[in-house]
Amino acid sequence: MVRVLDEDELVGNWTLVGEELDQLSGRRGATKLGFALLLRFYAVHGRFPAGRAEIPEQAVAYVARSRGRREGC
């Protein structure tokens, strides 16, 4: 069963901050999104995900949307 993340969890755990944003420079498209997700997963869990299934779909959508807002898309 998939657990639904509330808005506080999304903002608190999946918002890129500080140096994480700098580490994304030079990356584009899916590579940028994937790297952003790995950075945040590592920050929250202290390890990288064992597979794609460990990253909630809501988190993927949230990071993709917030990336677009920052880039003016």
FENHU-V310502 format. One record per pair of residues at least 24 apart in sequence whose C-alpha atoms are under 6 Angstrom apart, sorted by sequence separation. I is the first residue (numbers start at 1). J is the second residue. If there is no record, write none. Layout:
I,J ; I,J
This chain:
14,40
